[in-house]
């Protein structure tokens, strides 16, 4: 009887399957945002990116342009939002 109780206590202390491993956190830096759906946008909704705060040189654009996705060049912190068509 004593060995039966001792065996039950040991089984509870050890548990099933050993120690649990913690799941790794997702790397959010490697994830990219989904592309916008421009099919229902008849107007332009563009972000224009420039090389400096004075907007001297246009270095890229990204957004919807008359129903289609439009992008080229690079991005920077110097930008303006354009709505036209």
VORO-481016 format. One record per residue (C-alpha): residue number from 1; residue in one letter; chain; x, y, z. Coordinates in nm, 3 decimals, padded with zeros to 5 digits. Layout:
BEGIN
    n  res  chain        x        y        z
  NUM    A      A        X        Y        Z
...
END
This chain:
BEGIN
    n  res  chain        x        y        z
    1    X      A   00.000   00.000   00.000
    2    X      A   00.282   00.236   00.090
    3    X      A   00.456   00.181  -00.246
    4    X      A   00.129   00.245  -00.429
    5    X      A   00.083   00.584  -00.257
    6    X      A   00.449   00.674  -00.308
    7    X      A   00.421   00.584  -00.678
    8    X      A   00.113   00.805  -00.714
    9    X      A   00.288   01.100  -00.547
   10    X      A   00.593   01.059  -00.772
   11    X      A   00.373   01.044  -01.082
   12    X      A   00.206   01.371  -00.983
   13    X      A   00.542   01.538  -00.913
   14    X      A   00.692   01.437  -01.249
   15    X      A   00.383   01.504  -01.462
   16    X      A   00.326   01.394  -01.817
   17    X      A   00.578   01.449  -02.094
   18    X      A   00.850   01.626  -01.896
   19    X      A   00.911   02.000  -01.887
   20    X      A   00.718   02.224  -02.124
   21    X      A   00.908   02.434  -02.373
   22    X      A   00.816   02.797  -02.424
   23    X      A   00.717   02.896  -02.777
   24    X      A   00.943   03.146  -02.948
   25    X      A   00.801   03.496  -02.996
   26    X      A   00.728   03.592  -03.357
   27    X      A   00.984   03.817  -03.527
   28    X      A   00.769   04.118  -03.614
   29    X      A   01.058   04.303  -03.776
   30    X      A   01.064   04.055  -04.065
   31    X      A   00.691   04.082  -04.140
   32    X      A   00.570   04.311  -04.413
   33    X      A   00.238   04.490  -04.435
   34    X      A  -00.008   04.360  -04.696
   35    X      A  -00.038   04.552  -05.022
   36    X      A  -00.339   04.784  -05.041
   37    X      A  -00.638   04.686  -05.255
   38    X      A  -00.670   04.968  -05.509
   39    X      A  -00.944   04.817  -05.725
   40    X      A  -01.221   05.026  -05.565
   41    X      A  -01.029   05.354  -05.553
   42    X      A  -01.087   05.567  -05.863
   43    X      A  -00.868   05.850  -05.726
   44    X      A  -00.499   05.867  -05.646
   45    X      A  -00.391   05.814  -05.286
   46    X      A  -00.016   05.839  -05.310
   47    X      A   00.268   05.898  -05.069
   48    X      A   00.552   06.084  -05.239
   49    X      A   00.895   06.051  -05.079
   50    X      A   01.169   06.313  -05.103
   51    X      A   01.540   06.324  -05.022
   52    X      A   01.517   06.615  -04.775
   53    X      A   01.275   06.829  -04.574
   54    X      A   01.260   07.093  -04.850
   55    X      A   01.128   06.826  -05.092
   56    X      A   01.411   06.902  -05.336
   57    X      A   01.421   06.568  -05.516
   58    X      A   01.144   06.308  -05.552
   59    X      A   01.293   05.964  -05.470
   60    X      A   00.983   05.742  -05.477
   61    X      A   00.607   05.701  -05.467
   62    X      A   00.377   05.438  -05.316
   63    X      A  -00.001   05.401  -05.315
   64    X      A  -00.311   05.370  -05.527
   65    X      A  -00.328   05.557  -05.856
   66    X      A  -00.657   05.559  -06.047
   67    X      A  -00.754   05.201  -05.957
   68    X      A  -00.411   05.034  -05.957
   69    X      A  -00.120   04.991  -05.720
   70    X      A   00.163   05.228  -05.806
   71    X      A   00.511   05.221  -05.655
   72    X      A   00.867   05.300  -05.753
   73    X      A   01.190   05.415  -05.593
   74    X      A   01.267   05.439  -05.225
   75    X      A   01.110   05.576  -04.910
   76    X      A   01.220   05.833  -04.656
   77    X      A   01.081   06.024  -04.359
   78    X      A   01.024   06.325  -04.588
   79    X      A   00.691   06.259  -04.756
   80    X      A   00.365   06.412  -04.860
   81    X      A   00.025   06.258  -04.916
   82    X      A  -00.142   06.327  -05.252
   83    X      A  -00.510   06.275  -05.342
   84    X      A  -00.577   06.343  -05.709
   85    X      A  -00.661   06.179  -06.039
END
